[in-house]
Amino acid sequence: MKTEVQKNIVETFKKLNETLASFSEEELNTVPYKDSWTAGQTAQAHHFGLFRLSRIIWGKNRKNNPKISRVCTAT
């Protein structure tokens, strides 16, 4: 079970990074309406959440899993 969750986290990081790379900086930083988050801010919040989850699963030291270390720093 833990291995499957770990694989899903790595794949989710990869997909998030690929999706974000397809947008321009302007698109990511456009405020869609007053008092709302930009797409970039929302993506960053999700990224931090996934990163925290990965630390729970692999421990505080990302070196425990080189795959997640590479994906976490690929932004």
C-alpha positions in Angstrom: 0.0 0.0 0.0 2.7 2.5 1.0 4.6 1.8 -2.2 1.5 2.5 -4.3 1.0 5.8 -2.5 4.6 6.7 -3.0 4.4 6.0 -6.8 1.2 8.1 -6.9 2.9 11.0 -5.3 5.9 10.9 -7.7 3.5 10.7 -10.7 1.4 13.6 -9.3 4.5 15.8 -8.9 5.6 15.0 -12.5 2.1 15.7 -13.9 1.8 19.0 -12.0 5.3 20.1 -13.2 4.4 19.2 -16.8 1.1 21.0 -16.7 2.6 24.1 -15.1 5.3 24.2 -17.7 2.7 24.4 -20.5 1.5 27.8 -19.2 3.2 31.2 -19.7 4.3 33.2 -16.7 1.6 35.8 -17.5 -1.1 33.1 -17.5 0.1 31.7 -14.2 0.1 35.2 -12.6 -3.2 36.6 -13.9 -5.7 37.3 -11.1 -9.0 36.0 -12.5 -11.2 38.1 -10.3 -10.9 40.4 -7.2 -9.5 38.8 -4.1 -8.8 35.5 -5.8 -5.6 33.5 -6.1 -3.7 33.2 -9.3 -3.3 29.8 -11.0 0.4 30.0 -9.9 -0.5 30.6 -6.3 -3.0 27.7 -6.3 -0.5 25.4 -7.9 2.2 26.4 -5.4 -0.2 25.6 -2.5 -0.9 22.1 -4.0 2.9 21.6 -4.6 3.6 22.4 -0.9 0.8 20.1 0.2 2.2 17.2 -1.8 5.7 18.0 -0.6 4.5 17.8 3.0 2.8 14.5 2.3 6.0 13.1 0.8 7.9 14.1 3.9 5.4 12.2 6.0 5.8 9.1 3.9 9.6 9.2 3.2 10.7 11.1 6.3 12.1 14.6 6.6 15.2 13.7 4.5 14.2 13.7 0.8 17.5 11.9 0.1 15.6 8.8 1.3 14.0 8.8 -2.2 16.0 10.3 -5.0 13.0 10.3 -7.4 10.9 12.6 -5.2 13.9 14.8 -4.5 14.4 15.4 -8.3 10.7 16.0 -8.9 10.3 18.4 -5.9 13.2 20.6 -7.0 12.2 20.5 -10.8 10.2 23.8 -10.6 
